[in-house]
Amino acid sequence: MATGASAQETQAAIAPPVPDNVTPEQALDLLKAGNAGFITDAPYRAADTRERRLEIAAGQKPFTVLGGCSESRVSPELLFGRGLGELFIIRVAGNTVDLTALGSIEYAVAHLGVPLIVVLGHECCGAVAAAVDVVDNNVTFEGAIGAMVEPIIPAVLSVKGSAGDLVENSVRANVERVIARLLSSGVIIENLVEEGKLMVVGARYDLEDGIVDFI
């Protein structure tokens, strides 16, 4: 009985496989299912075995591009219950997209065939809070920090005066601005979206309850 139960638990713990020729909708469902397991503390075994390492040594085929924040408490593979070779991740404080990040994203969707882009913001984002300080208190930051925060300022300005917490509102507005930038960045992303081969979505992660809310 114990052996059977153990085998059943092991089977239940394996992350759902990625279908061949995965669609944007299927990719999104996989992320949602992974996060559902994460927030309930369900045990899982991501694709990180020796066999998996040997399999992807010959080439990668991720099913999602994730543009997220550098925040140490926001680890995409953990939040979505995925493993090696499944997520193509670009992380920078404030989940903004500069030219280098954009090139990385375009490479993933055009050359690796990734069907889904997720822009992931999160609760209590320090970079967004810094941009709010610039707007509200005329704070300046030394070194390259000011330049890093600068692209977030338009998001803060767009919701300043709105009801609710300015930092939280700015987190969501920043995600929406990054999505708009991606959709207007050029023909690579635009054409794939128009052809139904690519979807671009936003999301916001709650640090306390672990829920990823897709915007």
Stockholm file with secondary structure:
# STOCKHOLM 1.0

chainA/1-215         MATGASAQETQAAIAPPVPDNVTPEQALDLLKAGNAGFITDAPYRAADTRERRLEIAAGQKPFTVLGGCSESRVSPELLFGRGLGELFIIRVAGNTVDLTALGSIEYAVAHLGVPLIVVLGHECCGAVAAAVDVVDNNVTFEGAIGAMVEPIIPAVLSVKGSAGDLVENSVRANVERVIARLLSSGVIIENLVEEGKLMVVGARYDLEDGIVDFI
#=GR chainA/1-215 SS CHHHHHHHHHHHHBCCCCCTTCCHHHHHHHHHHHHHHHHTTCCCBCSCSHHHHHHHHTCCCCSEEEEECCCTTCCHHHHHTCCTTTEEEEECTTCCCCHHHHHHHHHHHHHSCCCEEEEEEETTCHHHHHHHHHHHHCCCCCTTHHHHHGGGHHHHHHHTTSSSCHHHHHHHHHHHHHHHHHHTSCHHHHHHHHTTSCEEEEEEECTTTCCEEEC
#=GC SS_cons         CHHHHHHHHHHHHBCCCCCTTCCHHHHHHHHHHHHHHHHTTCCCBCSCSHHHHHHHHTCCCCSEEEEECCCTTCCHHHHHTCCTTTEEEEECTTCCCCHHHHHHHHHHHHHSCCCEEEEEEETTCHHHHHHHHHHHHCCCCCTTHHHHHGGGHHHHHHHTTSSSCHHHHHHHHHHHHHHHHHHTSCHHHHHHHHTTSCEEEEEEECTTTCCEEEC
//
